[in-house]
Amino acid sequence: MDVRQETTAVTAEEDGPPTWRNMPRVLWLRSAGRSEEVELLEQRMGFKVAVSSGAPAAWQHLLPHVQVILAELPLMRETVQEALVSAHQAPVPIPVLVYDPELCFDESLVGPPIIDFRHVTDRVSVNELCAMLEQKLECAAQLHAKASQAKEPWRDLLVGESRAMKSLHSMIRLTGPRRSTVLITGESGTGKEMVARAIHMASGRAGANLVAVNCAAIPENLVESELFGHVRGAFTGAINDRPGRFEQAHRGTIFLDEIGEVPLEMQPKLLRVLQEREIHRVGSTASIQIDARVIAASNQDLEQAVADKAFREDLLYRLRVVPIEVPPLREHKSDIPLLAEHFIEKVCTREGLAAKHLSGDAVRRLTDYEWPGNIRQLEHTIEMAVTLSGERTRLYSGDIQLSGLRRPTASARNIDFAPANGGLNLEKTVDRVEQLLIQEALQQHGGNKAKAASSLGIPRTTLLYKLRNAGVCA
């Protein structure tokens, strides 16, 4: 019998709405299909069981109705993987029972243990299987009750319901309550700081400080003082003792954004802090114990930076205890309408404007774009659209200005070397080519100066010097 026909048979009710008694509370994935065992199990438990032996597409529509998944092996690997992923990412995680008397299941497929999972390797009777399923059903009821009673406050920071975002939510639930150091990676504008704040809010340190440090914005000669503090007289201008950012984050969380920008000579000191959990203020020999959870973030490839001798390998290992990668917006485009409406509401509330909404054409225009600047670029685009739409309460595709964001840039490879006013000026032409090469390198590496300098074959300090000489804020 076709699985969908079976489902209709077990869930339909002639009079009135469906009840728990005739809804399929258990999804049984098994290669044998329906059998006497299934009938006996239904009689013992008092409700219908949905059975499927097919591909995930054949049973995905059942997931909103079931409370427990029972996977009886052997099954296709893809079926088991999809069942586990679906259980993880359901609005309320679904408990999973894997019945594997032939010991052919690899438990590493389960991934982060956020679901109630049990691997049964002994042969069991129908009565024993009923008892196990009853336990899982009780767990499912508790999960539903917990979900209805309390909303995770950090969820407001991360808008999206795509599979990529649900995986990110799962990682935050797992890492939040722990003390482990976290390294967040992802392209510029993907929301790495929001993920760090979500982890902090999901932790037991949520009531303490979250101290955010942009490592790229600190002058190299002040990094140590900024992070660890200094004592009076430690250097010219140090007129008072000053605590550093690690001390400010004591019993809370310190977020080191753009960790790849920390100067190489400073990295051994940072490594020692992570290992010993103590600091020394600049100009002092006294050690200060600190209890601060460390979350770092980077938009560059730190493994490549290690290969380029721009980042210490031991520091990378110490930071990457729990790695979290934030996906670029182009990989979860289904979240764009939710994000856009969120940003519209944010801008309208801040500016005291009437509520605005997107037209269908505007939504299509947003979802068709690749968003190289990711969520940050989307937010700024929406703010521009709201601002320029005046008193209108509906935003159209014409309000979404994207052409300027795709504007081609000049390139050192196609610069016009034609003589001007009868001749060439060598110094000016060389300066122009140098500026364009630097501009190209920065664009290719998302504005990351260390990586741009590496690709150009010059030290980072030399790049900063050239940027300052060109009148660019470095």
VEXKOL-698038 format. One record per residue (C-alpha): residue number from 0; z, x, y. Coordinates in steps of 0.25 Angstrom, whole numbers, plus 5000, padded with zeros to 4 digits. Each point is the difference from the previous one (the first is absolute). Layout:
<recs>
pos->NUM; z->Z; x->X; y->Y
...
</recs>
This chain:
<recs>
pos->0; z->5000; x->5000; y->5000
pos->1; z->4997; x->5005; y->5014
pos->2; z->5012; x->5005; y->5007
pos->3; z->4997; x->4991; y->5013
pos->4; z->4999; x->4988; y->4991
pos->5; z->5013; x->5004; y->4993
pos->6; z->5007; x->5001; y->5014
pos->7; z->4995; x->4987; y->5004
pos->8; z->5006; x->4994; y->4987
pos->9; z->5013; x->5006; y->5002
pos->10; z->5002; x->4997; y->5015
pos->11; z->4994; x->4987; y->5002
pos->12; z->5009; x->4988; y->5001
pos->13; z->4995; x->4986; y->5000
pos->14; z->5010; x->4993; y->5009
pos->15; z->5006; x->5007; y->5012
pos->16; z->5000; x->5015; y->5004
pos->17; z->5002; x->5011; y->4989
pos->18; z->5014; x->5004; y->4996
pos->19; z->5006; x->5013; y->4995
pos->20; z->5000; x->4994; y->4986
pos->21; z->4985; x->4999; y->4999
pos->22; z->4996; x->5012; y->5009
pos->23; z->4997; x->5013; y->4992
pos->24; z->5012; x->5008; y->5004
pos->25; z->4996; x->5012; y->4991
pos->26; z->4986; x->5007; y->5000
pos->27; z->4998; x->5006; y->4986
pos->28; z->4989; x->5010; y->4999
pos->29; z->4996; x->5003; y->4986
pos->30; z->4987; x->5003; y->4992
pos->31; z->5003; x->4989; y->4990
pos->32; z->4999; x->4989; y->5009
pos->33; z->5008; x->4987; y->4997
pos->34; z->5007; x->4999; y->4987
pos->35; z->5011; x->4994; y->4992
pos->36; z->5009; x->5010; y->5007
pos->37; z->4997; x->4995; y->5013
pos->38; z->5002; x->4986; y->4996
pos->39; z->5014; x->5003; y->4994
pos->40; z->5004; x->5008; y->5013
pos->41; z->4996; x->4988; y->5008
pos->42; z->5008; x->4991; y->4991
pos->43; z->5013; x->5009; y->5001
pos->44; z->4999; x->5002; y->5015
pos->45; z->4996; x->4986; y->5004
pos->46; z->4988; x->5003; y->5009
pos->47; z->4985; x->5003; y->4998
pos->48; z->4996; x->5015; y->5000
pos->49; z->4987; x->5004; y->5006
pos->50; z->4992; x->5010; y->4991
pos->51; z->4989; x->5009; y->5003
pos->52; z->4992; x->5011; y->4992
pos->53; z->4990; x->5002; y->5011
pos->54; z->4997; x->5009; y->5012
pos->55; z->5009; x->4999; y->5012
pos->56; z->4990; x->4990; y->5007
pos->57; z->5004; x->4990; y->4989
pos->58; z->5014; x->4999; y->5003
pos->59; z->5002; x->5005; y->5015
pos->60; z->5000; x->4985; y->5004
pos->61; z->5013; x->4998; y->4992
pos->62; z->5009; x->5010; y->5007
pos->63; z->5005; x->4990; y->5011
pos->64; z->5005; x->4991; y->4989
pos->65; z->5006; x->5009; y->4990
pos->66; z->5014; x->5007; y->5001
pos->67; z->4999; x->5010; y->4989
pos->68; z->4988; x->5008; y->4994
pos->69; z->5001; x->5004; y->4985
pos->70; z->4990; x->5010; y->4996
pos->71; z->4998; x->5002; y->4985
pos->72; z->4993; x->5013; y->4996
pos->73; z->4990; x->5004; y->4996
pos->74; z->4992; x->4996; y->5012
pos->75; z->4990; x->5006; y->5009
pos->76; z->5006; x->5011; y->5009
pos->77; z->4993; x->4993; y->5012
pos->78; z->5007; x->4987; y->4997
pos->79; z->5014; x->5006; y->4999
pos->80; z->4998; x->5008; y->5013
pos->81; z->4995; x->4988; y->5007
pos->82; z->5012; x->4992; y->4995
pos->83; z->5010; x->5010; y->5005
pos->84; z->4993; x->5002; y->5013
pos->85; z->5000; x->4984; y->5002
pos->86; z->5015; x->5000; y->4996
pos->87; z->5003; x->5010; y->5011
pos->88; z->4992; x->4994; y->5011
pos->89; z->5004; x->4985; y->4998
pos->90; z->5007; x->4994; y->5012
pos->91; z->5012; x->5000; y->4991
pos->92; z->4999; x->5011; y->4989
pos->93; z->4998; x->4994; y->4986
pos->94; z->5008; x->5006; y->4989
pos->95; z->4992; x->5006; y->4989
pos->96; z->5003; x->5001; y->4985
pos->97; z->4991; x->5009; y->4992
pos->98; z->5000; x->4998; y->4985
pos->99; z->4996; x->5013; y->4993
pos->100; z->5004; x->5001; y->4986
pos->101; z->4989; x->5010; y->4997
pos->102; z->5005; x->5010; y->5011
pos->103; z->4986; x->5001; y->5007
pos->104; z->5005; x->4997; y->5015
pos->105; z->5001; x->5011; y->5010
pos->106; z->5012; x->4996; y->5009
pos->107; z->4995; x->5009; y->5011
pos->108; z->4990; x->4989; y->5003
pos->109; z->5012; x->4991; y->5005
pos->110; z->5000; x->5009; y->5013
pos->111; z->5012; x->4998; y->5010
pos->112; z->5011; x->4991; y->4992
pos->113; z->5001; x->4989; y->5010
pos->114; z->4997; x->4989; y->4990
pos->115; z->5010; x->4996; y->4989
pos->116; z->4992; x->5007; y->4989
pos->117; z->5004; x->5001; y->4985
pos->118; z->4993; x->5007; y->4989
pos->119; z->5002; x->4995; y->4986
pos->120; z->4996; x->5009; y->4989
pos->121; z->5007; x->4993; y->4988
pos->122; z->4994; x->4989; y->4993
pos->123; z->5008; x->4987; y->5003
pos->124; z->5000; x->4986; y->4996
pos->125; z->4996; x->4988; y->5008
pos->126; z->5015; x->4997; y->5002
pos->127; z->5003; x->5014; y->5006
pos->128; z->4987; x->4999; y->5008
pos->129; z->5005; x->4987; y->5006
pos->130; z->5013; x->5006; y->5004
pos->131; z->4993; x->5012; y->5007
pos->132; z->4991; x->4990; y->5007
pos->133; z->5013; x->4992; y->5005
pos->134; z->5006; x->5012; y->5006
pos->135; z->4987; x->5003; y->5007
pos->136; z->4999; x->4986; y->5005
pos->137; z->5015; x->5001; y->5005
pos->138; z->4996; x->5013; y->5008
pos->139; z->4987; x->4993; y->5006
pos->140; z->5009; x->4989; y->5005
pos->141; z->5010; x->5010; y->5006
pos->142; z->4988; x->5007; y->5007
pos->143; z->4995; x->4987; y->5005
pos->144; z->5013; x->4996; y->5006
pos->145; z->5002; x->5014; y->5006
pos->146; z->4986; x->4999; y->5007
pos->147; z->5003; x->4986; y->5005
pos->148; z->5014; x->5004; y->5006
pos->149; z->4997; x->5013; y->5007
pos->150; z->4987; x->5005; y->5007
pos->151; z->4999; x->5015; y->5001
pos->152; z->5001; x->5004; y->5014
pos->153; z->4991; x->5012; y->5000
pos->154; z->4988; x->4991; y->4995
pos->155; z->4998; x->4996; y->5015
pos->156; z->4995; x->5014; y->5002
pos->157; z->4989; x->5000; y->4990
pos->158; z->4990; x->4989; y->5001
pos->159; z->4991; x->4998; y->4988
pos->160; z->4999; x->4993; y->4986
pos->161; z->4989; x->5008; y->4994
pos->162; z->5002; x->5008; y->4987
pos->163; z->5001; x->5013; y->5008
pos->164; z->5011; x->4995; y->5009
pos->165; z->5008; x->4993; y->4988
pos->166; z->5000; x->5014; y->4993
pos->167; z->5005; x->5006; y->5013
pos->168; z->5011; x->4989; y->5001
pos->169; z->5004; x->5004; y->4986
pos->170; z->5002; x->5014; y->5003
pos->171; z->5008; x->4997; y->5012
pos->172; z->5009; x->4991; y->4991
pos->173; z->5002; x->5011; y->4991
pos->174; z->5002; x->5012; y->5009
pos->175; z->5008; x->4992; y->5011
pos->176; z->5014; x->5000; y->4993
pos->177; z->4998; x->5015; y->4995
pos->178; z->5004; x->5013; y->5008
pos->179; z->4987; x->5007; y->4995
pos->180; z->4991; x->5007; y->5011
pos->181; z->4987; x->4993; y->5002
pos->182; z->4987; x->5005; y->5004
pos->183; z->4990; x->4990; y->5006
pos->184; z->4986; x->5003; y->5001
pos->185; z->4988; x->4993; y->5006
pos->186; z->4989; x->5000; y->5010
pos->187; z->5004; x->4999; y->5015
pos->188; z->5003; x->4986; y->5004
pos->189; z->5003; x->4995; y->4986
pos->190; z->5015; x->4996; y->5004
pos->191; z->5008; x->5012; y->4994
pos->192; z->5011; x->4998; y->5010
pos->193; z->5001; x->4986; y->4996
pos->194; z->5001; x->5003; y->4986
pos->195; z->5011; x->5010; y->5003
pos->196; z->5008; x->4990; y->5008
pos->197; z->4998; x->4990; y->4989
pos->198; z->5006; x->5010; y->4990
pos->199; z->5012; x->5002; y->5010
pos->200; z->5002; x->4985; y->5001
pos->201; z->5000; x->4998; y->4985
pos->202; z->5011; x->5011; y->4998
pos->203; z->5015; x->5000; y->5001
pos->204; z->4998; x->5008; y->5013
pos->205; z->4993; x->4988; y->5007
pos->206; z->5012; x->4999; y->5010
pos->207; z->5000; x->5014; y->5004
pos->208; z->4990; x->5008; y->5008
pos->209; z->4985; x->5002; y->4997
pos->210; z->4996; x->5013; y->5008
pos->211; z->4985; x->5001; y->5001
pos->212; z->4995; x->5014; y->5004
pos->213; z->4985; x->5003; y->5003
pos->214; z->4999; x->5014; y->4996
pos->215; z->4986; x->5002; y->5006
pos->216; z->5006; x->4996; y->5014
pos->217; z->5011; x->5011; y->5000
pos->218; z->4996; x->5014; y->5006
pos->219; z->5001; x->5011; y->4990
pos->220; z->5011; x->5007; y->5007
pos->221; z->5009; x->4988; y->5000
pos->222; z->4998; x->4995; y->4986
pos->223; z->5013; x->5006; y->4995
pos->224; z->5008; x->4996; y->5011
pos->225; z->4995; x->4985; y->5000
pos->226; z->5002; x->4999; y->4985
pos->227; z->5013; x->5008; y->4998
pos->228; z->5006; x->5000; y->5015
pos->229; z->5006; x->5011; y->5007
pos->230; z->5012; x->5006; y->5007
pos->231; z->5003; x->5003; y->5014
pos->232; z->4993; x->5013; y->5004
pos->233; z->4991; x->5001; y->4988
pos->234; z->4988; x->5002; y->5009
pos->235; z->4996; x->4998; y->5014
pos->236; z->5003; x->4986; y->5005
pos->237; z->5010; x->4997; y->4988
pos->238; z->5011; x->4996; y->5010
pos->239; z->5008; x->4991; y->4990
pos->240; z->5001; x->4998; y->4985
pos->241; z->4990; x->4991; y->4995
pos->242; z->4999; x->4993; y->4986
pos->243; z->4987; x->5000; y->4993
pos->244; z->4992; x->4989; y->4994
pos->245; z->5006; x->5002; y->4986
pos->246; z->5014; x->4999; y->5006
pos->247; z->4996; x->4987; y->5007
pos->248; z->4995; x->4995; y->4986
pos->249; z->5013; x->5003; y->4993
pos->250; z->5003; x->4988; y->4990
pos->251; z->4986; x->4994; y->5004
pos->252; z->4986; x->5005; y->4998
pos->253; z->4991; x->5010; y->5007
pos->254; z->4985; x->4998; y->5000
pos->255; z->4992; x->5012; y->5002
pos->256; z->4986; x->4995; y->5004
pos->257; z->4988; x->5010; y->5000
pos->258; z->5008; x->5010; y->4991
pos->259; z->4988; x->5008; y->4998
pos->260; z->5001; x->5004; y->5015
pos->261; z->5013; x->5008; y->4998
pos->262; z->4998; x->5014; y->5003
pos->263; z->4999; x->5009; y->4988
pos->264; z->5012; x->5009; y->5004
pos->265; z->5008; x->4988; y->5002
pos->266; z->4998; x->4994; y->4986
pos->267; z->5010; x->5009; y->4992
pos->268; z->5011; x->4995; y->5009
pos->269; z->4996; x->4986; y->4998
pos->270; z->4999; x->5003; y->4985
pos->271; z->5014; x->5005; y->5000
pos->272; z->5005; x->4987; y->5007
pos->273; z->4994; x->4992; y->4989
pos->274; z->5006; x->5008; y->4989
pos->275; z->5014; x->5003; y->5006
pos->276; z->5002; x->4987; y->5009
pos->277; z->5006; x->5009; y->5011
pos->278; z->4995; x->5005; y->5013
pos->279; z->5003; x->5011; y->5010
pos->280; z->4998; x->4997; y->5015
pos->281; z->4992; x->5010; y->5007
pos->282; z->5009; x->5011; y->5005
pos->283; z->5011; x->4997; y->4990
pos->284; z->5004; x->5005; y->4987
pos->285; z->5009; x->4988; y->4996
pos->286; z->4994; x->4990; y->4990
pos->287; z->5000; x->4985; y->5002
pos->288; z->4999; x->4991; y->4987
pos->289; z->4990; x->4989; y->5002
pos->290; z->4998; x->4987; y->4992
pos->291; z->4986; x->4996; y->5004
pos->292; z->4989; x->4994; y->4992
pos->293; z->4987; x->5007; y->5002
pos->294; z->4987; x->4993; y->5001
pos->295; z->4988; x->5008; y->5004
pos->296; z->4985; x->4996; y->5003
pos->297; z->4987; x->5006; y->5002
pos->298; z->4985; x->4996; y->5002
pos->299; z->4995; x->5014; y->4995
pos->300; z->4998; x->5005; y->4986
pos->301; z->5013; x->5008; y->4998
pos->302; z->4995; x->5006; y->4987
pos->303; z->4988; x->5006; y->5008
pos->304; z->5009; x->5005; y->5010
pos->305; z->5008; x->5007; y->4989
pos->306; z->4987; x->5006; y->4995
pos->307; z->4996; x->5004; y->5015
pos->308; z->5014; x->5007; y->5001
pos->309; z->5004; x->4990; y->5011
pos->310; z->5011; x->4993; y->4993
pos->311; z->5010; x->5005; y->4990
pos->312; z->4998; x->4996; y->4986
pos->313; z->5015; x->4999; y->4997
pos->314; z->5002; x->4991; y->5012
pos->315; z->4990; x->4991; y->4995
pos->316; z->5006; x->4998; y->4987
pos->317; z->5014; x->4998; y->5007
pos->318; z->4994; x->4989; y->5009
pos->319; z->4991; x->4993; y->4989
pos->320; z->5012; x->4995; y->4991
pos->321; z->4994; x->4986; y->5002
pos->322; z->4986; x->5000; y->5005
pos->323; z->4995; x->4987; y->5006
pos->324; z->4985; x->4999; y->5005
pos->325; z->4997; x->4989; y->5010
pos->326; z->4986; x->4995; y->4998
pos->327; z->4989; x->5000; y->5011
pos->328; z->4997; x->4986; y->5005
pos->329; z->4986; x->5000; y->4994
pos->330; z->5007; x->5000; y->4986
pos->331; z->5007; x->4987; y->5003
pos->332; z->4991; x->4992; y->5009
pos->333; z->5005; x->4987; y->4995
pos->334; z->5012; x->5003; y->5008
pos->335; z->4992; x->5001; y->5013
pos->336; z->5001; x->4985; y->5004
pos->337; z->5015; x->5000; y->4998
pos->338; z->5002; x->5013; y->5008
pos->339; z->4991; x->4994; y->5011
pos->340; z->5008; x->4987; y->5001
pos->341; z->5013; x->5008; y->5000
pos->342; z->4995; x->5009; y->5012
pos->343; z->4995; x->4988; y->5007
pos->344; z->5013; x->4993; y->4999
pos->345; z->5007; x->5013; y->5004
pos->346; z->4992; x->5002; y->5013
pos->347; z->5000; x->4985; y->5004
pos->348; z->5015; x->5000; y->4998
pos->349; z->5002; x->5013; y->5008
pos->350; z->4991; x->4995; y->5012
pos->351; z->5005; x->4986; y->5000
pos->352; z->4986; x->4995; y->4996
pos->353; z->4996; x->4987; y->4993
pos->354; z->4998; x->5002; y->4985
pos->355; z->4986; x->5005; y->4997
pos->356; z->4992; x->5000; y->4987
pos->357; z->4988; x->5006; y->4994
pos->358; z->4987; x->4993; y->4997
pos->359; z->4993; x->5002; y->4987
pos->360; z->4989; x->5009; y->5006
pos->361; z->5011; x->5009; y->5006
pos->362; z->5007; x->5001; y->4986
pos->363; z->4987; x->5004; y->4994
pos->364; z->4997; x->5010; y->5011
pos->365; z->5014; x->5006; y->4998
pos->366; z->4999; x->5001; y->4985
pos->367; z->4986; x->5006; y->5000
pos->368; z->5004; x->5012; y->5008
pos->369; z->5005; x->5013; y->4993
pos->370; z->5012; x->5003; y->5010
pos->371; z->5000; x->5015; y->5000
pos->372; z->5013; x->4999; y->5009
pos->373; z->5006; x->4990; y->4990
pos->374; z->5011; x->4990; y->5004
pos->375; z->5003; x->5007; y->5013
pos->376; z->4985; x->4998; y->5004
pos->377; z->5001; x->4986; y->4995
pos->378; z->5012; x->4997; y->5009
pos->379; z->4994; x->5006; y->5012
pos->380; z->4987; x->4993; y->4998
pos->381; z->5007; x->4986; y->4999
pos->382; z->5009; x->5003; y->5012
pos->383; z->4987; x->5003; y->5008
pos->384; z->4994; x->4987; y->4995
pos->385; z->5012; x->4992; y->5003
pos->386; z->5001; x->5006; y->5014
pos->387; z->4985; x->4998; y->5003
pos->388; z->4999; x->4986; y->4995
pos->389; z->5008; x->4994; y->5012
pos->390; z->5005; x->4986; y->4998
pos->391; z->4992; x->4997; y->4988
pos->392; z->5008; x->4997; y->4987
pos->393; z->4989; x->5004; y->4991
pos->394; z->4994; x->5014; y->4998
pos->395; z->4986; x->5001; y->4996
pos->396; z->4992; x->5012; y->4994
pos->397; z->4995; x->5003; y->5014
pos->398; z->5015; x->5003; y->5004
pos->399; z->5001; x->5011; y->4989
pos->400; z->4994; x->5012; y->5006
pos->401; z->4997; x->5010; y->4990
pos->402; z->4987; x->5007; y->5005
pos->403; z->5007; x->5010; y->5009
pos->404; z->5009; x->5004; y->4988
pos->405; z->4987; x->5004; y->4992
pos->406; z->4994; x->5008; y->5012
pos->407; z->4993; x->5013; y->4995
pos->408; z->5006; x->5013; y->5006
pos->409; z->4994; x->5012; y->5005
pos->410; z->4998; x->5011; y->4989
pos->411; z->4999; x->5015; y->5001
pos->412; z->4989; x->4999; y->4990
pos->413; z->4991; x->4992; y->5010
pos->414; z->5004; x->5005; y->5013
pos->415; z->4988; x->5002; y->5010
pos->416; z->4998; x->5015; y->5003
pos->417; z->4988; x->4998; y->5009
pos->418; z->5001; x->5009; y->5012
pos->419; z->5006; x->4993; y->5013
pos->420; z->4995; x->5004; y->5014
pos->421; z->4991; x->5011; y->4994
pos->422; z->5010; x->5007; y->4991
pos->423; z->5012; x->4999; y->4990
pos->424; z->5015; x->5003; y->5003
pos->425; z->5005; x->5007; y->4988
pos->426; z->5015; x->4998; y->5003
pos->427; z->4999; x->4985; y->5003
pos->428; z->4991; x->4998; y->4988
pos->429; z->5010; x->5007; y->4991
pos->430; z->5011; x->4992; y->5006
pos->431; z->4993; x->4987; y->4998
pos->432; z->4997; x->5003; y->4985
pos->433; z->5014; x->5004; y->4997
pos->434; z->5006; x->4987; y->5006
pos->435; z->4990; x->4992; y->4992
pos->436; z->5004; x->5008; y->4987
pos->437; z->5015; x->4997; y->5003
pos->438; z->4997; x->4986; y->5003
pos->439; z->4992; x->4998; y->4987
pos->440; z->5011; x->5007; y->4992
pos->441; z->5011; x->4991; y->5006
pos->442; z->4992; x->4988; y->4997
pos->443; z->4997; x->5004; y->4986
pos->444; z->5015; x->5002; y->4997
pos->445; z->5006; x->4988; y->5007
pos->446; z->5005; x->5008; y->5012
pos->447; z->5008; x->5009; y->4991
pos->448; z->5000; x->5013; y->5008
pos->449; z->5005; x->5009; y->4988
pos->450; z->4989; x->4995; y->4991
pos->451; z->4990; x->5001; y->5011
pos->452; z->5004; x->5014; y->5003
pos->453; z->4999; x->5004; y->4986
pos->454; z->4986; x->4994; y->4999
pos->455; z->4996; x->5008; y->5012
pos->456; z->5006; x->5013; y->4994
pos->457; z->5009; x->5002; y->5012
pos->458; z->5016; x->4999; y->5001
pos->459; z->5006; x->4987; y->5005
pos->460; z->5006; x->5007; y->5012
pos->461; z->4986; x->5005; y->5004
pos->462; z->4995; x->4985; y->4999
pos->463; z->5011; x->4995; y->5008
pos->464; z->4997; x->5011; y->5011
pos->465; z->4986; x->4996; y->5000
pos->466; z->5003; x->4985; y->5002
pos->467; z->5009; x->5003; y->5011
pos->468; z->4990; x->5009; y->5007
pos->469; z->4990; x->4988; y->4999
pos->470; z->5010; x->4991; y->5006
pos->471; z->5003; x->4992; y->4988
pos->472; z->5014; x->4997; y->4997
pos->473; z->5004; x->5008; y->4987
</recs>
